[in-house]
């Protein structure tokens, strides 16, 4: 029986012949999760990195930023999204749990668990759902909270997504559109909104995930609408449409529910790709690429793959006053939601 290290999404994108070759390569060295990849050096020449464990590199990155954040605020929460294979040493549910990684995080996020894997409003194949659930439960059984995001819009499917997630003990958000531009018009009975006090992730029963503010003319109009909701946790981007960051006062106000009770406010941050619309982007990089900068994501213009193990990139993310994570912490967020954790798949299948 073949053991599959890569994600199911990667496998589905391959032709049958390429798939067989993929299986052969993976089974030759899957236990170590190592890869020989050709990537550019600082001199922009091509060299080979032999036996690099890209999964362990990502684990180490997350562990490092977690230690830094919790040194500043011990209650600060770390939630990686996707890349759930990192919870064990082999990438499948019966592997040895990655203890240091599991202790460094406070939860896991997972997209498309029941709806949206192929396309929005379409049920995810049962085999894929089961694959994710088995790995998510490794983290859950270790004491971490599980946040899920399903993409569907019909009333019956929205209700089904909430029901199945709650049955598993997960904390669901069902987005009625992929761009995350609005607060869904979902019956409160489904997402269990209330005025309860929520001081930690374990007390949350629902959350709002909203990253795109194009429907709002002003920052205040966005803050007012989000503030008037009764979600237990709110996941936002640090910056409004014009690049203006939220202030510490903005975030502090959002922590109070309109009917009483406190909630958590967490911030989205991508660590597996660089975004050319972020404050840290240097236009000089267009002609003089840093060693950590890789190819543009063909599906998301303006997003660039990064060699996340490089110290220079990690310094962009955390460890100094101008670093992304440090800005988030100083703004008063309760935690961070880390995206592109599954960047290891890109380098495991890297082709120059």
Secondary structure, 3 states (H helix, E strand, C coil): CCCCCCCHHHHHCCCHHHHHHHHHHHHHHHHHCCEEEEEECCCCCEEEEEEECHHHHHHHHHHHHHHHHHHHCCCCEEEEECCHHHHECCCCCCCCECHHHHHHCCEEEEECCCECCCCCCCECCHHHHHHHHHHHHHHHHCCCEEEEEEECCCHHHHHHHHHHHHHCCCEEEEECCCCCCCCCCCCHHHHCCCCCCCCCHHHCCCEEEECCCCCCCCHHHHHHHHHCCCCCEEEECCECCCCCECCHHHHHHHCECCCCCECEEEEEEECCEEECCCCCCCHHHHCCCCCCEEEECCCCCCEEEECCCCHHHHHHHCCCCCCHHHHHHHCCCCEEEEECCCHHHHHHCCCC
